[in-house]
Amino acid sequence: MPYQELMQPEPGANGTAITEFILLGLVETPELWPFVFVLFLFAYLVTVGGNMSILSAILVEPKLHTPMYFFLGNLSVVDIGCITVTVPSMLVRLLTHKHAVSYGACLTQLFFFHLLVGVDCFLLTAMAYDRFLAICRPLTYSTRMSQMVQSILVAVSWACAFTNALTHTVAISTLNFCGPNVINHFYCDLPQLFQLSCSSTQLNEQLLFAVGFLMAGTPMALIVTSYAHVAAAVLRIRSVEGRKKTFSTCGSHLTVVALFYGSGIFNYMRLGSAKLSDKDKAVGIFNTIINPMLNPVIYSLRNPHVQSALWRVITGRWSLT
């Protein structure tokens, strides 16, 4: 099938609802599709394998049975979900050369993507709060971060993310789509759908900013506040070695937070741009693939306990205790 044919929108008069969208994918050159397929299949397997390894390491290493690694285990599950929501369907389209996705499937992908990204956001906040309690309130840490508190924080993360994802999905379903139906991306997301709508998207964009401020701005403010207290506590330590050891427990988390919020802000703060470009595909790759793939590396790079547990998982020498 000539690639140009994929770009033809479904015929329809004004007000006629379209039933499918055409996802152009990462590249428009058919000769590059096999290379893209192999590259992203490899990235998917590495990401899923890496996060599954982190989960296994947390299970087999008693020293990792702490609140921080409880949250990290949940984060690994969410990262597997994030990449699974977008990449496998893209690989299928590359194999079949069928780039059409139904309206319902597009909104379903949108919902689950925002659900999982939202949970990611709140889990990072819970991890920052955990570091604040561990470093600034060590005497009451075990009671303030009990197993019940951990479970509540995870449950609240899922509940808030579910509300956020459902709000945006219901809001986008009220818009009319009457053509064109070509999305210059490899998955369905709000900025791309806004540009295709025949209706005014002003209220939807205002909703995105308002809910985004509440659901992303608030966690970010809590993370900054937590680490401001952590930094103040670390600076009060007289020993340089003590400062380094204490703050090293936060370095991995801060790196992940910076990558997560940096790519997210770039993606959703550009809704007013006249035309979405290939830069948005690059940011999409960062959100859905690079971040989940890097997280296991970042958290295990400078942690000897994680490294030893991973080695035990790889060599098969473990015993659950």
C-alpha positions in Angstrom: 0.0 0.0 0.0 1.5 3.4 -0.9 2.2 5.4 2.2 0.4 8.4 0.8 -2.8 6.5 0.8 -2.5 6.2 4.6 -2.7 9.9 4.9 -6.1 10.3 3.3 -8.7 11.2 5.9 -11.9 9.3 6.1 -14.6 11.1 3.9 -17.2 12.9 5.8 -19.3 16.0 5.7 -19.3 18.7 8.3 -20.5 17.4 11.6 -20.0 13.7 10.6 -18.1 11.9 13.3 -15.0 9.9 12.1 -14.7 6.4 13.3 -10.9 6.0 13.2 -7.6 7.9 13.2 -4.4 7.3 11.2 -1.3 7.2 13.3 1.7 8.2 11.1 4.2 6.7 13.5 7.7 7.8 14.1 8.9 7.8 10.5 7.1 8.2 7.2 9.6 6.3 5.1 8.6 2.6 4.7 12.2 1.6 4.1 13.0 2.6 7.7 10.1 0.7 9.3 12.0 -2.6 9.8 14.9 -0.7 11.5 12.4 1.1 13.8 10.6 -2.1 14.6 13.8 -3.9 15.7 15.0 -0.9 17.6 11.8 -0.4 19.6 11.2 -4.1 20.1 14.7 -4.2 21.7 13.9 -1.1 23.8 10.6 -2.7 24.9 12.2 -6.0 25.9 15.1 -4.2 27.8 12.6 -1.9 29.6 10.3 -4.8 30.7 13.3 -7.0 31.6 15.0 -4.3 33.6 11.9 -3.4 35.6 11.1 -7.0 36.2 14.6 -7.5 37.4 14.2 -4.6 39.9 11.0 -6.2 41.1 12.7 -9.5 41.6 15.6 -7.9 43.3 13.3 -6.2 45.8 11.6 -9.5 46.5 14.7 -11.6 47.1 16.8 -9.1 49.0 15.7 -8.6 52.7 17.7 -5.3 52.9 15.4 -3.9 50.2 12.2 -4.6 52.2 11.9 -0.9 53.1 9.3 1.8 52.2 11.5 3.4 49.5 11.8 0.1 47.7 8.2 -0.7 48.2 7.4 2.5 46.2 10.2 1.7 43.7 8.6 -1.8 43.1 5.3 -0.1 42.4 7.0 2.4 40.1 8.5 -0.5 38.1 5.1 -2.0 37.6 3.8 1.4 36.4 6.8 1.8 34.1 6.1 -1.6 32.5 2.5 -0.5 32.0 3.5 2.9 30.5 5.6 1.3 27.7 3.1 -1.5 27.2 0.3 0.9 26.5 2.1 2.5 23.6 4.9 0.4 22.1 3.3 -3.0 21.3 0.5 -1.5 19.3 3.1 0.6 17.4 5.1 -2.6 16.6 1.9 -4.3 15.4 1.2 -1.4 13.0 4.8 -1.5 11.7 4.4 -5.2 11.0 1.0 -5.1 9.4 1.4 -1.7 7.7 -2.1 -0.8 9.0 -1.9 2.5 10.6 -5.6 3.0 11.4 -6.8 2.9 15.0 -10.4 3.1 16.0 -11.8 6.1 17.8 -12.6 3.9 20.9 -9.1 2.3 20.9 -7.5 5.8 20.7 -9.5 7.0 23.7 -8.7 3.8 25.6 -5.0 4.3 25.0 -5.3 7.9 26.1 -7.0 6.9 29.3 -4.5 4.2 30.3 -1.5 6.4 29.4 -2.7 9.3 31.6 -3.7 6.8 34.3 -0.2 5.3 34.5 1.7 8.6 34.1 -0.5 10.0 36.9 0.4 7.1 39.2 4.1 7.6 38.3 3.8 11.3 39.3 2.2 10.5 42.7 4.6 7.7 43.5 7.6 10.0 42.9 5.9 12.3 45.4 5.5 9.5 48.0 9.2 8.6 47.5 10.2 12.2 48.2 8.1 12.2 51.4 9.7 9.0 52.4 13.2 10.5 52.0 12.0 13.6 54.0 10.8 11.4 56.9 13.9 9.1 56.8 16.4 12.0 56.9 14.5 14.8 58.8 12.3 12.8 61.1 14.3 9.6 61.8 13.0 8.9 65.3 9.3 8.7 64.1 10.1 7.3 60.7 8.9 3.8 61.4 5.5 4.9 62.7 4.9 7.6 60.1 5.8 5.3 57.2 4.2 2.1 58.4 3.0 -0.5 56.0 -0.5 0.9 56.3 0.7 4.4 55.4 2.6 3.0 52.4 -0.5 1.1 51.2 -2.7 4.2 51.6 -0.2 6.4 49.7 -0.2 3.9 46.8 -4.0 3.6 46.8 -4.4 7.4 46.9 -2.0 7.6 44.0 -4.1 5.3 41.9 -7.3 7.0 42.9 -6.1 10.5 42.0 -4.6 9.3 38.7 -7.8 7.5 37.8 -9.8 10.6 38.4 -7.4 12.7 36.3 -7.4 10.2 33.4 -11.2 9.8 33.4 -11.7 13.5 33.5 -9.6 14.1 30.4 -11.0 11.1 28.5 -14.6 12.2 29.2 -13.7 15.8 28.2 -12.1 14.7 24.9 -15.1 12.5 24.1 -17.3 15.6 24.0 -15.4 17.1 21.1 -16.4 16.5 17.5 -14.0 15.0 15.0 -15.2 15.3 11.4 -11.8 15.2 9.5 -8.9 15.3 8.9 -8.1 12.2 11.0 -4.3 12.0 10.6 -2.2 12.1 13.8 1.5 12.8 13.3 2.5 10.7 16.3 2.9 7.0 17.3 0.2 7.1 20.0 -3.0 9.0 20.9 -2.5 11.9 23.2 -4.3 15.2 24.0 -2.3 17.8 22.1 -2.6 15.8 18.8 -6.4 15.2 19.3 -7.0 18.8 20.1 -5.6 19.8 16.7 -7.9 17.5 14.9 -11.1 18.5 16.6 -13.8 20.4 14.7 -15.1 21.8 18.0 -13.5 24.6 20.1 -10.9 23.1 22.4 -10.5 26.1 24.6 -12.4 24.6 27.5 -10.4 21.4 27.2 -7.1 23.2 27.2 -8.1 25.2 30.2 -9.2 22.0 31.9 -5.8 20.4 31.1 -3.9 23.4 32.6 -6.1 23.5 35.7 -6.1 19.8 36.4 -2.4 19.7 35.4 -1.6 22.4 37.9 -3.5 20.5 40.6 -2.4 16.9 39.7 1.2 17.7 38.7 2.0 21.1 40.2 1.0 20.1 43.7 3.1 16.9 43.7 6.0 18.9 42.3 5.7 21.5 45.0 5.6 18.8 47.7 8.8 17.2 46.1 10.6 20.5 46.1 9.5 21.2 49.7 10.6 17.8 50.9 14.0 18.1 49.3 14.5 21.7 50.6 14.1 20.2 54.1 16.4 17.3 53.2 19.1 19.7 51.8 18.9 21.8 55.0 19.3 18.7 57.2 22.2 17.4 55.1 24.0 20.8 55.3 23.8 20.6 59.1 25.9 17.4 59.0 29.5 18.4 59.8 31.2 15.4 58.2 31.7 15.7 54.4 31.5 11.9 54.2 28.3 11.9 56.2 26.7 14.5 53.9 27.7 12.5 50.8 26.3 9.3 52.2 23.0 10.8 53.3 22.4 12.7 50.1 23.4 9.8 47.9 20.2 8.1 48.9 18.3 10.9 47.2 20.4 11.4 44.1 18.7 8.6 42.0 15.3 9.8 42.9 16.1 13.5 42.0 17.4 12.3 38.6 14.2 10.4 37.8 12.1 13.4 39.0 14.0 15.8 36.8 13.6 13.6 33.7 9.9 12.9 34.4 8.9 16.5 34.9 11.2 18.0 32.3 9.8 15.9 29.5 6.2 16.3 30.8 6.3 20.1 31.0 7.8 20.3 27.5 5.0 18.1 26.1 1.9 19.7 27.6 3.0 23.4 27.9 3.1 23.8 24.1 -0.5 23.4 23.3 -0.7 26.8 21.9 1.8 26.1 19.1 0.4 26.3 15.6 1.9 23.0 14.5 3.1 20.0 16.5 6.5 18.9 15.1 8.8 15.9 15.2 10.1 17.3 18.5 6.8 16.1 20.1 7.6 12.6 18.8 11.0 12.8 20.5 9.4 13.9 23.8 6.9 11.1 23.4 9.7 8.6 23.1 11.3 10.1 26.2 8.0 9.8 28.2 7.0 6.3 27.1 10.3 4.5 26.5 13.5 6.3 27.7 12.2 7.2 31.2 10.9 3.7 32.0 14.1 2.1 30.5 16.4 4.4 32.5 14.7 4.1 35.8 16.1 0.6 36.7 19.6 1.7 35.6 19.4 4.9 37.7 18.2 3.2 40.8 20.7 0.3 40.6 23.8 2.2 39.4 25.1 3.4 42.8 23.2 1.0 45.1 25.3 -2.0 46.1 22.3 -3.8 47.7 20.3 -3.6 44.5 23.3 -4.7 42.5 24.0 -7.7 44.7 20.3 -8.7 44.6 20.2 -8.3 40.8 23.3 -10.6 40.5 21.5 -13.2 42.7 18.4 -13.0 40.4 20.6 -13.3 37.3 22.6 -16.3 38.6 19.5 -17.9 40.1 21.0 -17.9 43.6 18.2 -16.6 45.9 16.0 -17.7 48.7 12.8 -15.8 49.7 12.9 -14.9 53.4 
